[in-house]
Amino acid sequence: MRWKGRRQSDNVEDMRGKTAKKAAVGGIGVIVIAAIIMLLGGSPEDVMKVVNTTQSMSQSSNEPYVLSQEDKELGEFVSVVLADVEDVWTEIFRTNGMEYRKPRLVLFSDAVTSACGFAQAATGPFYCPGDEKVYIDLAFFKEMKDRLNAPGDFAWAYVIAHEVGHHVQTLLGVMEQVQGLRNRMEQIQYNKLMVCLELQADFYAGIFAHYAERKLNVLEEGDIEEAMNAASAVGDDRLQKMQTGWVVPDSFTHGTSKQRMEWFMRGYRTGDISQGDTFSYYGFSK
């Protein structure tokens, strides 16, 4: 992805080294495999699962947090990608007679408190509709490369675009509708609804890729393959197989690897937001 030297977003809050840490039941943090299962979640329910495993807050370390050159470059990369995502959705909303309200993106290290509660780095990147912010610990990008075998700058861009996709759902009223059904459905049925929510965010990430290539002209050879690989890496079936050796479809909340790749590609190929009604596609009436 061609990103160096390009415009950066003004909507990034760099909280690295400034966030509080919290002790978790059974030790510090959550085991990595649990983090992988929840990564790219974006839903407050997923975030609160981690909140409920944590105990009392302790003070942040007084030691100064010094950003390495790699840390600085990653921060710049995220800011450029967010600026591109802002440009894409601002134009799409304007074309459809709406105004796009830009989300904030918070970079944190170890742990952070959001309007959705307390979360540790192990939660993975998430979007909180309560404050309309995306939260990312950039150490997650290393996890993608080392543990998920999903390297590449456009794989990272896919993560950011997916989380902003949840913000788009908030602006369109989809997030509120889904959350409103939480206590009116059995868990298995609600899980299927959550899959639709996540697949639509993947579709919106594909929409971003479509415009990034055709309008912004920033994609390079292999970028779409990187995003597809990342989408495949975070499929529920693949992650459950990695963790336990078997899969439980009724517990899926994000979709299979195949589904996630398919919906990303549908957004990328069409560039048409009207093609992303995952809810009707899987049998949920409006």
Helices and strands as residue ranges (DSSP letters): E 12-14, E 21-24, H 32-38, H 44-51, E 54-58, H 69-95, E 104-107, E 111-114, E 117-120, G 121-123, E 126-128, E 133-136, H 139-146, H 153-171, H 174-180, G 182-184, H 187-214, H 223-233, H 236-244, G 249-251, H 257-270, G 273-275, H 278-281
